[in-house]
Amino acid sequence: MLILYVYFAPSLVVNSQSKNRVSVFILNLFLGWTLLGWIVALAIAVRKD
């Protein structure tokens, strides 16, 4: 369960009001297994709109 939480951390961190919410989830879902994809998803999630 902890592994799934860490894997989807960028999707959980993104603000619910953000326009990038869906794109972060899709990027995290398909490329989150690569370290680069996970980092990019996290960067998009914490970036201000």
C-alpha distance matrix in Angstrom:
0.0 3.8 5.4 5.3 6.4 8.9 9.9 10.9 12.2 15.7 15.4 14.2 17.0 19.7 22.2 22.5 26.2 26.0 27.7 25.3 22.2 22.4 23.3 20.5 18.0 20.0 20.3 16.7 15.9 18.7 19.3 16.1 15.7 18.9 19.1 22.1 20.6 17.7 20.3 22.6 20.1 19.4 23.2 23.9 21.4 23.1 26.6 29.0 30.5
3.8 0.0 3.8 5.4 5.0 6.2 8.5 10.0 10.3 14.0 14.5 13.1 15.3 18.4 21.1 22.0 25.6 25.1 27.1 24.5 21.8 22.4 22.9 19.7 17.8 20.1 19.8 16.0 16.1 18.8 18.6 15.1 14.8 17.6 17.1 20.1 19.1 15.8 18.0 20.7 18.5 17.2 20.9 22.1 19.7 20.9 24.5 27.1 28.9
5.4 3.8 0.0 3.8 5.4 5.2 6.0 8.6 9.8 13.0 13.8 13.4 15.5 18.3 21.4 22.4 25.9 24.9 26.4 23.4 21.0 21.2 21.3 18.1 16.3 17.9 17.4 13.7 13.6 15.8 15.5 12.0 11.3 14.1 14.0 17.2 16.2 13.2 15.8 18.5 16.6 15.8 19.5 20.8 18.9 20.4 23.8 26.7 28.4
5.3 5.4 3.8 0.0 3.8 5.5 4.9 6.1 8.3 11.3 11.1 10.9 13.7 16.0 19.0 19.5 23.1 22.2 23.6 20.8 18.1 18.0 18.5 15.6 13.3 15.0 15.1 11.4 10.9 13.7 14.1 10.9 11.0 14.2 14.6 17.3 15.5 12.6 15.6 17.6 15.1 14.8 18.6 19.2 17.1 19.2 22.4 25.1 26.4
6.4 5.0 5.4 3.8 0.0 3.8 5.5 5.3 5.8 9.4 9.5 8.3 10.8 13.6 16.4 17.2 20.8 20.2 22.1 19.5 16.7 17.5 18.2 14.9 13.1 15.7 15.6 11.9 12.3 15.5 15.5 12.0 12.9 15.6 15.2 17.6 15.9 12.6 14.8 17.0 14.3 13.2 17.0 17.7 15.1 16.7 20.2 22.6 24.2
8.9 6.2 5.2 5.5 3.8 0.0 3.8 5.5 5.0 8.4 9.9 9.4 10.8 13.7 16.9 18.4 21.7 20.5 22.3 19.3 17.2 18.1 17.9 14.4 13.3 15.7 14.7 11.0 12.2 14.8 13.9 10.1 10.9 13.0 11.9 14.5 13.5 9.9 11.8 14.5 12.4 11.1 14.7 16.1 14.0 15.3 18.7 21.6 23.5
9.9 8.5 6.0 4.9 5.5 3.8 0.0 3.8 5.7 7.8 8.8 9.7 11.5 13.6 17.1 18.3 21.4 19.8 21.0 17.8 15.7 15.9 15.5 12.3 10.9 12.5 11.6 7.8 8.6 11.0 10.4 6.7 7.6 10.2 10.1 12.5 10.8 7.8 10.7 12.8 10.6 10.4 14.1 15.1 13.5 15.6 18.6 21.6 23.0
10.9 10.0 8.6 6.1 5.3 5.5 3.8 0.0 3.8 5.6 5.3 6.3 8.7 10.4 13.7 14.6 17.8 16.5 17.8 14.9 12.4 12.8 13.0 9.8 8.0 10.5 10.3 6.7 7.7 11.0 11.0 7.8 10.0 12.5 12.5 14.0 11.6 8.7 11.4 12.6 9.5 9.4 13.2 13.3 11.2 13.6 16.6 19.3 20.4
12.2 10.3 9.8 8.3 5.8 5.0 5.7 3.8 0.0 3.8 5.4 5.0 6.0 8.7 12.0 13.7 16.8 15.5 17.4 14.7 12.5 13.9 14.0 10.4 9.8 12.8 12.1 8.8 10.9 13.9 13.2 9.8 12.2 13.9 12.8 14.1 12.4 8.9 10.3 12.0 9.2 7.6 11.3 12.0 9.4 11.0 14.4 17.0 18.7
15.7 14.0 13.0 11.3 9.4 8.4 7.8 5.6 3.8 0.0 3.8 5.4 5.1 6.3 10.0 12.0 14.6 12.6 14.2 11.2 9.6 11.3 10.9 7.1 7.7 10.7 9.6 7.1 10.1 12.7 11.8 9.1 12.3 13.3 12.2 12.5 10.4 7.4 8.4 9.0 5.9 4.5 8.1 8.3 5.8 8.1 11.1 13.9 15.4
15.4 14.5 13.8 11.1 9.5 9.9 8.8 5.3 5.4 3.8 0.0 3.8 5.6 5.6 8.9 9.8 12.7 11.2 12.7 10.0 7.3 8.6 9.3 6.1 5.2 8.9 9.2 6.9 8.9 12.1 12.3 10.1 13.4 15.1 14.8 15.1 12.3 9.9 11.6 11.5 7.8 7.8 10.9 9.8 7.1 10.1 12.7 14.8 15.5
14.2 13.1 13.4 10.9 8.3 9.4 9.7 6.3 5.0 5.4 3.8 0.0 3.8 5.7 8.1 9.1 12.5 12.0 14.3 12.4 9.5 11.5 12.7 9.6 8.8 12.5 12.9 10.4 12.0 15.5 15.7 13.0 15.9 17.8 17.0 17.8 15.4 12.5 13.7 14.3 10.8 9.6 12.7 12.1 8.7 10.6 13.8 15.4 16.6
17.0 15.3 15.5 13.7 10.8 10.8 11.5 8.7 6.0 5.1 5.6 3.8 0.0 3.8 6.4 8.9 11.6 10.7 13.4 11.6 9.6 12.5 13.1 9.8 10.4 14.1 13.8 11.7 14.2 17.2 16.7 14.1 17.2 18.3 17.0 17.2 15.3 12.4 12.5 13.0 10.0 7.8 10.2 10.0 6.3 7.1 10.6 12.3 14.0
19.7 18.4 18.3 16.0 13.6 13.7 13.6 10.4 8.7 6.3 5.6 5.7 3.8 0.0 3.8 6.4 8.5 7.0 9.6 8.0 6.2 9.6 10.4 7.7 9.0 12.5 12.5 11.4 13.9 16.7 16.5 14.6 18.1 19.0 18.0 17.5 15.2 13.0 13.1 12.5 9.3 8.2 9.7 8.1 4.5 6.3 8.7 9.9 10.9
22.2 21.1 21.4 19.0 16.4 16.9 17.1 13.7 12.0 10.0 8.9 8.1 6.4 3.8 0.0 3.8 5.4 5.2 8.8 8.7 7.1 10.9 12.3 10.5 11.7 15.1 15.6 14.8 17.1 20.0 20.0 18.3 21.8 22.8 21.8 21.2 18.9 16.8 16.7 15.8 12.9 11.7 12.5 10.6 7.4 8.1 9.7 9.4 9.9
22.5 22.0 22.4 19.5 17.2 18.4 18.3 14.6 13.7 12.0 9.8 9.1 8.9 6.4 3.8 0.0 3.8 5.5 8.4 9.2 6.8 9.8 12.4 11.4 11.6 14.9 16.3 15.7 17.2 20.2 21.0 19.5 23.0 24.4 23.9 23.4 20.6 18.8 19.3 18.2 14.9 14.4 15.6 13.2 10.2 11.7 13.0 12.4 11.9
26.2 25.6 25.9 23.1 20.8 21.7 21.4 17.8 16.8 14.6 12.7 12.5 11.6 8.5 5.4 3.8 0.0 3.8 6.6 8.8 7.8 10.9 13.1 12.8 13.8 16.6 17.8 17.9 19.7 22.3 22.9 21.9 25.5 26.5 25.9 24.9 22.3 20.8 20.9 19.3 16.4 16.0 16.4 13.6 11.3 12.3 12.6 11.0 9.6
26.0 25.1 24.9 22.2 20.2 20.5 19.8 16.5 15.5 12.6 11.2 12.0 10.7 7.0 5.2 5.5 3.8 0.0 3.8 5.3 5.6 8.9 10.2 10.0 11.8 14.3 15.0 15.5 17.7 19.9 20.1 19.4 23.1 23.7 23.1 21.8 19.2 18.1 17.9 15.9 13.3 13.3 13.2 10.1 8.5 9.9 9.6 8.4 6.8
27.7 27.1 26.4 23.6 22.1 22.3 21.0 17.8 17.4 14.2 12.7 14.3 13.4 9.6 8.8 8.4 6.6 3.8 0.0 3.8 5.6 7.6 8.4 9.6 11.6 13.1 14.0 15.4 17.3 19.0 19.4 19.4 23.2 23.6 23.5 21.7 18.9 18.5 18.6 15.9 13.6 14.5 14.2 10.5 10.1 12.1 11.0 10.1 7.4
25.3 24.5 23.4 20.8 19.5 19.3 17.8 14.9 14.7 11.2 10.0 12.4 11.6 8.0 8.7 9.2 8.8 5.3 3.8 0.0 3.8 5.7 5.3 6.0 8.6 10.1 10.4 11.9 14.0 15.6 15.8 15.7 19.5 19.8 19.7 17.9 15.1 14.8 15.0 12.3 9.8 11.3 11.1 7.4 7.3 10.1 9.5 9.9 8.2
22.2 21.8 21.0 18.1 16.7 17.2 15.7 12.4 12.5 9.6 7.3 9.5 9.6 6.2 7.1 6.8 7.8 5.6 5.6 3.8 0.0 3.8 5.6 5.4 6.4 8.9 10.1 10.6 12.3 14.6 15.3 14.8 18.5 19.5 19.6 18.5 15.3 14.4 15.3 13.4 10.1 11.2 12.3 9.1 7.5 10.7 11.3 12.0 10.8
22.4 22.4 21.2 18.0 17.5 18.1 15.9 12.8 13.9 11.3 8.6 11.5 12.5 9.6 10.9 9.8 10.9 8.9 7.6 5.7 3.8 0.0 3.8 5.5 5.1 6.2 8.6 9.8 10.5 12.4 13.9 14.0 17.5 18.8 19.5 18.5 14.9 14.7 16.2 14.1 10.8 13.0 14.3 11.1 10.3 13.9 14.3 15.2 13.7
23.3 22.9 21.3 18.5 18.2 17.9 15.5 13.0 14.0 10.9 9.3 12.7 13.1 10.4 12.3 12.4 13.1 10.2 8.4 5.3 5.6 3.8 0.0 3.8 5.4 5.2 6.0 8.3 9.7 10.7 11.5 12.2 15.8 16.4 17.1 15.5 12.1 12.5 13.8 11.1 8.5 11.3 12.1 8.9 9.4 13.0 12.9 14.5 13.2
20.5 19.7 18.1 15.6 14.9 14.4 12.3 9.8 10.4 7.1 6.1 9.6 9.8 7.7 10.5 11.4 12.8 10.0 9.6 6.0 5.4 5.5 3.8 0.0 3.8 5.6 5.2 5.9 8.4 10.1 10.2 9.8 13.6 14.3 14.5 13.3 10.0 9.5 10.8 8.8 5.4 7.8 9.3 6.8 6.5 10.2 11.1 13.3 13.0
18.0 17.8 16.3 13.3 13.1 13.3 10.9 8.0 9.8 7.7 5.2 8.8 10.4 9.0 11.7 11.6 13.8 11.8 11.6 8.6 6.4 5.1 5.4 3.8 0.0 3.8 5.5 5.0 5.9 8.6 9.9 9.3 12.7 14.4 15.2 14.8 11.2 10.4 12.7 11.5 7.9 10.1 12.5 10.4 9.3 13.0 14.5 16.5 16.1
20.0 20.1 17.9 15.0 15.7 15.7 12.5 10.5 12.8 10.7 8.9 12.5 14.1 12.5 15.1 14.9 16.6 14.3 13.1 10.1 8.9 6.2 5.2 5.6 3.8 0.0 3.8 5.4 5.0 6.2 8.2 9.1 12.1 13.5 15.2 14.4 10.6 11.1 13.6 11.9 9.0 12.2 14.1 11.9 11.9 15.7 16.6 18.7 17.9
20.3 19.8 17.4 15.1 15.6 14.7 11.6 10.3 12.1 9.6 9.2 12.9 13.8 12.5 15.6 16.3 17.8 15.0 14.0 10.4 10.1 8.6 6.0 5.2 5.5 3.8 0.0 3.8 5.5 5.5 5.5 6.7 10.0 10.6 11.9 10.7 7.0 8.0 10.3 8.4 6.2 9.8 11.4 9.9 10.7 14.2 14.9 17.6 17.3
16.7 16.0 13.7 11.4 11.9 11.0 7.8 6.7 8.8 7.1 6.9 10.4 11.7 11.4 14.8 15.7 17.9 15.5 15.4 11.9 10.6 9.8 8.3 5.9 5.0 5.4 3.8 0.0 3.8 5.7 5.5 4.3 7.9 9.3 10.3 10.3 6.8 6.0 9.1 8.7 5.8 8.4 11.2 10.4 10.2 13.5 15.2 18.1 18.4
15.9 16.1 13.6 10.9 12.3 12.2 8.6 7.7 10.9 10.1 8.9 12.0 14.2 13.9 17.1 17.2 19.7 17.7 17.3 14.0 12.3 10.5 9.7 8.4 5.9 5.0 5.5 3.8 0.0 3.8 6.0 5.8 8.0 10.5 12.5 12.9 9.4 9.2 12.6 12.2 9.6 12.1 15.0 14.0 13.5 17.0 18.7 21.3 21.3
18.7 18.8 15.8 13.7 15.5 14.8 11.0 11.0 13.9 12.7 12.1 15.5 17.2 16.7 20.0 20.2 22.3 19.9 19.0 15.6 14.6 12.4 10.7 10.1 8.6 6.2 5.5 5.7 3.8 0.0 3.8 5.9 7.4 9.0 11.8 11.8 8.4 9.6 13.0 12.2 10.5 13.7 15.9 15.0 15.5 18.9 20.1 22.9 22.8
19.3 18.6 15.5 14.1 15.5 13.9 10.4 11.0 13.2 11.8 12.3 15.7 16.7 16.5 20.0 21.0 22.9 20.1 19.4 15.8 15.3 13.9 11.5 10.2 9.9 8.2 5.5 5.5 6.0 3.8 0.0 3.8 5.4 5.7 8.3 8.0 4.8 6.7 9.8 9.3 8.6 11.6 13.6 13.4 14.4 17.4 18.5 21.7 22.0
16.1 15.1 12.0 10.9 12.0 10.1 6.7 7.8 9.8 9.1 10.1 13.0 14.1 14.6 18.3 19.5 21.9 19.4 19.4 15.7 14.8 14.0 12.2 9.8 9.3 9.1 6.7 4.3 5.8 5.9 3.8 0.0 3.8 5.3 6.7 7.7 5.0 4.3 8.1 8.8 7.5 9.6 12.3 12.7 12.9 15.6 17.4 20.7 21.6
15.7 14.8 11.3 11.0 12.9 10.9 7.6 10.0 12.2 12.3 13.4 15.9 17.2 18.1 21.8 23.0 25.5 23.1 23.2 19.5 18.5 17.5 15.8 13.6 12.7 12.1 10.0 7.9 8.0 7.4 5.4 3.8 0.0 3.8 6.3 8.6 7.1 6.9 10.3 11.7 11.1 12.7 15.4 16.3 16.5 19.0 20.9 24.3 25.3
18.9 17.6 14.1 14.2 15.6 13.0 10.2 12.5 13.9 13.3 15.1 17.8 18.3 19.0 22.8 24.4 26.5 23.7 23.6 19.8 19.5 18.8 16.4 14.3 14.4 13.5 10.6 9.3 10.5 9.0 5.7 5.3 3.8 0.0 3.8 5.4 5.3 6.3 8.7 10.1 10.7 12.4 14.3 15.6 16.6 18.7 20.2 23.8 24.9
19.1 17.1 14.0 14.6 15.2 11.9 10.1 12.5 12.8 12.2 14.8 17.0 17.0 18.0 21.8 23.9 25.9 23.1 23.5 19.7 19.6 19.5 17.1 14.5 15.2 15.2 11.9 10.3 12.5 11.8 8.3 6.7 6.3 3.8 0.0 3.8 5.5 5.2 6.2 8.7 9.9 10.6 12.2 14.3 15.2 16.7 18.3 22.0 23.7
22.1 20.1 17.2 17.3 17.6 14.5 12.5 14.0 14.1 12.5 15.1 17.8 17.2 17.5 21.2 23.4 24.9 21.8 21.7 17.9 18.5 18.5 15.5 13.3 14.8 14.4 10.7 10.3 12.9 11.8 8.0 7.7 8.6 5.4 3.8 0.0 3.8 5.4 5.1 6.2 8.6 9.8 10.5 12.3 14.1 15.6 16.4 20.1 21.5
20.6 19.1 16.2 15.5 15.9 13.5 10.8 11.6 12.4 10.4 12.3 15.4 15.3 15.2 18.9 20.6 22.3 19.2 18.9 15.1 15.3 14.9 12.1 10.0 11.2 10.6 7.0 6.8 9.4 8.4 4.8 5.0 7.1 5.3 5.5 3.8 0.0 3.8 5.5 5.2 6.1 8.6 9.9 10.6 12.2 14.5 15.4 18.9 19.8
17.7 15.8 13.2 12.6 12.6 9.9 7.8 8.7 8.9 7.4 9.9 12.5 12.4 13.0 16.8 18.8 20.8 18.1 18.5 14.8 14.4 14.7 12.5 9.5 10.4 11.1 8.0 6.0 9.2 9.6 6.7 4.3 6.9 6.3 5.2 5.4 3.8 0.0 3.8 5.5 5.1 6.2 8.6 10.0 10.4 12.5 14.3 17.8 19.2
20.3 18.0 15.8 15.6 14.8 11.8 10.7 11.4 10.3 8.4 11.6 13.7 12.5 13.1 16.7 19.3 20.9 17.9 18.6 15.0 15.3 16.2 13.8 10.8 12.7 13.6 10.3 9.1 12.6 13.0 9.8 8.1 10.3 8.7 6.2 5.1 5.5 3.8 0.0 3.8 5.4 5.0 6.1 8.6 9.7 10.7 12.2 15.9 17.8
22.6 20.7 18.5 17.6 17.0 14.5 12.8 12.6 12.0 9.0 11.5 14.3 13.0 12.5 15.8 18.2 19.3 15.9 15.9 12.3 13.4 14.1 11.1 8.8 11.5 11.9 8.4 8.7 12.2 12.2 9.3 8.8 11.7 10.1 8.7 6.2 5.2 5.5 3.8 0.0 3.8 5.4 5.0 6.2 8.5 10.1 10.5 14.1 15.4
20.1 18.5 16.6 15.1 14.3 12.4 10.6 9.5 9.2 5.9 7.8 10.8 10.0 9.3 12.9 14.9 16.4 13.3 13.6 9.8 10.1 10.8 8.5 5.4 7.9 9.0 6.2 5.8 9.6 10.5 8.6 7.5 11.1 10.7 9.9 8.6 6.1 5.1 5.4 3.8 0.0 3.8 5.5 5.2 6.1 8.8 10.0 13.3 14.3
19.4 17.2 15.8 14.8 13.2 11.1 10.4 9.4 7.6 4.5 7.8 9.6 7.8 8.2 11.7 14.4 16.0 13.3 14.5 11.3 11.2 13.0 11.3 7.8 10.1 12.2 9.8 8.4 12.1 13.7 11.6 9.6 12.7 12.4 10.6 9.8 8.6 6.2 5.0 5.4 3.8 0.0 3.8 5.4 4.9 6.3 8.5 12.1 13.9
23.2 20.9 19.5 18.6 17.0 14.7 14.1 13.2 11.3 8.1 10.9 12.7 10.2 9.7 12.5 15.6 16.4 13.2 14.2 11.1 12.3 14.3 12.1 9.3 12.5 14.1 11.4 11.2 15.0 15.9 13.6 12.3 15.4 14.3 12.2 10.5 9.9 8.6 6.1 5.0 5.5 3.8 0.0 3.8 5.4 5.5 6.1 9.9 11.9
23.9 22.1 20.8 19.2 17.7 16.1 15.1 13.3 12.0 8.3 9.8 12.1 10.0 8.1 10.6 13.2 13.6 10.1 10.5 7.4 9.1 11.1 8.9 6.8 10.4 11.9 9.9 10.4 14.0 15.0 13.4 12.7 16.3 15.6 14.3 12.3 10.6 10.0 8.6 6.2 5.2 5.4 3.8 0.0 3.8 5.6 5.2 8.4 9.3
21.4 19.7 18.9 17.1 15.1 14.0 13.5 11.2 9.4 5.8 7.1 8.7 6.3 4.5 7.4 10.2 11.3 8.5 10.1 7.3 7.5 10.3 9.4 6.5 9.3 11.9 10.7 10.2 13.5 15.5 14.4 12.9 16.5 16.6 15.2 14.1 12.2 10.4 9.7 8.5 6.1 4.9 5.4 3.8 0.0 3.8 5.6 8.3 9.6
23.1 20.9 20.4 19.2 16.7 15.3 15.6 13.6 11.0 8.1 10.1 10.6 7.1 6.3 8.1 11.7 12.3 9.9 12.1 10.1 10.7 13.9 13.0 10.2 13.0 15.7 14.2 13.5 17.0 18.9 17.4 15.6 19.0 18.7 16.7 15.6 14.5 12.5 10.7 10.1 8.8 6.3 5.5 5.6 3.8 0.0 3.8 6.5 9.2
26.6 24.5 23.8 22.4 20.2 18.7 18.6 16.6 14.4 11.1 12.7 13.8 10.6 8.7 9.7 13.0 12.6 9.6 11.0 9.5 11.3 14.3 12.9 11.1 14.5 16.6 14.9 15.2 18.7 20.1 18.5 17.4 20.9 20.2 18.3 16.4 15.4 14.3 12.2 10.5 10.0 8.5 6.1 5.2 5.6 3.8 0.0 3.8 6.5
29.0 27.1 26.7 25.1 22.6 21.6 21.6 19.3 17.0 13.9 14.8 15.4 12.3 9.9 9.4 12.4 11.0 8.4 10.1 9.9 12.0 15.2 14.5 13.3 16.5 18.7 17.6 18.1 21.3 22.9 21.7 20.7 24.3 23.8 22.0 20.1 18.9 17.8 15.9 14.1 13.3 12.1 9.9 8.4 8.3 6.5 3.8 0.0 3.8
30.5 28.9 28.4 26.4 24.2 23.5 23.0 20.4 18.7 15.4 15.5 16.6 14.0 10.9 9.9 11.9 9.6 6.8 7.4 8.2 10.8 13.7 13.2 13.0 16.1 17.9 17.3 18.4 21.3 22.8 22.0 21.6 25.3 24.9 23.7 21.5 19.8 19.2 17.8 15.4 14.3 13.9 11.9 9.3 9.6 9.2 6.5 3.8 0.0
